[in-house]
Amino acid sequence: MIRVKTLQQTPNKFTVSAPSNIAFVKYWGKYGRQLPINPSVSMTLKNCVTMCEISYTTSDNLSGFELERYEFMGEENPKFYERFNNYLVSILDVLPGLSKFKISISSTNTFPHSAGIASSASAFSALAYGVACLASDFEKDSKEFLDQCSELARLGSGSAARSILGPYMQWGEDPFIENSTNNCARIVQEVHPEFLELKDTILLVDKKEKSVSSSAGHSLMHGHPFKENRIVQARENTRNILQAIKAGDWNLFGEILENEALTLHALMMSSYPSFILLKPNSLEIIERVKAFRVRTNISLYFTIDAGPNIHLIYKNEDAGVIEKFVKDDLAQLCHEGSYIIDEIGIGAGVVDGK
Ligand code: PMV
């Protein structure tokens, strides 16, 4: 409640920026209210962000929450209005203070929508952080506040839970990981100095909308013949990649990273119905990345989200040679030669208006 009073003294408009994230250990399969069947680990990005401007009015007399207007990239968007309105109404039990607000949202992305980059992660984390600034009972940026933001973001899109903070986030309960919970993602505390300056170059193999929504994909894990083994594997990979990030073990890190990417796609290919999201050029890029690694002995590894695009993960100190390789050898395999160079980031925050 203290928070509401503070904001009433400021202009009734502010902007939140929140990034996308790339999973190293993949969340695939959910139950209940967007809870993950297995733990995951991700790196928060820096340049692929959603900027969400929230205008609001508040009064104790307001009968209930209202989303007055939703604009995406400067235009009203009825499809997104419905999705975000349903979401905001659905979180009123978690954030009851929001029912005193009428808000309008104007949202923009710094990266192409549906380019296979997790736009729902940045969109929901920006919105969750924004409405928490308006209506949370917790002090802004306290541990409780950030947990609540992550929980709220999770309710919009599971992976969005991991975009609130950075540089690395872990989400999902595991008995061997201290402080882990299905409810929200938390910062990975122990990071080797060599893991503080990672880059992620996203090779846009195909920019079309995904042929399977992640919700449909998650539900295919129920009854999947490999479900139980997948949960065991994801737990092991989570523990081991956290160990690799802590110890600065690039070989272990890369092995798990690529194993997770290929496992995600193997799970899609072996579900009923099956999905093949990789394209011939995705496979060609993977081959070339592996050959580059053998040839140069440079730690360059790939990961893949639920789509055909390939994320290249590497150290900043190797950026020169790797980005030349991307430009000379890999860009020709991308849609119109397009790729995005991103790097490790720290999460969501208010950028303007207070
Ligand atoms: O957040 P969702 O429901 O769109 O699921 C995303 C799942 C993956 O991106 C494929 C993996 C992950 O952990 O981000």
Boltz pocket constraint, residues with backbone or C-beta under 6 A from the ligand:
constraints:
  - pocket:
      binder: B
      contacts: [[A, 21], [A, 22], [A, 23], [A, 25], [A, 26], [A, 27], [A, 28], [A, 40], [A, 118], [A, 120], [A, 157], [A, 158], [A, 159], [A, 160], [A, 214], [A, 215], [A, 264], [A, 305], [A, 306]]
      max_distance: 6.0
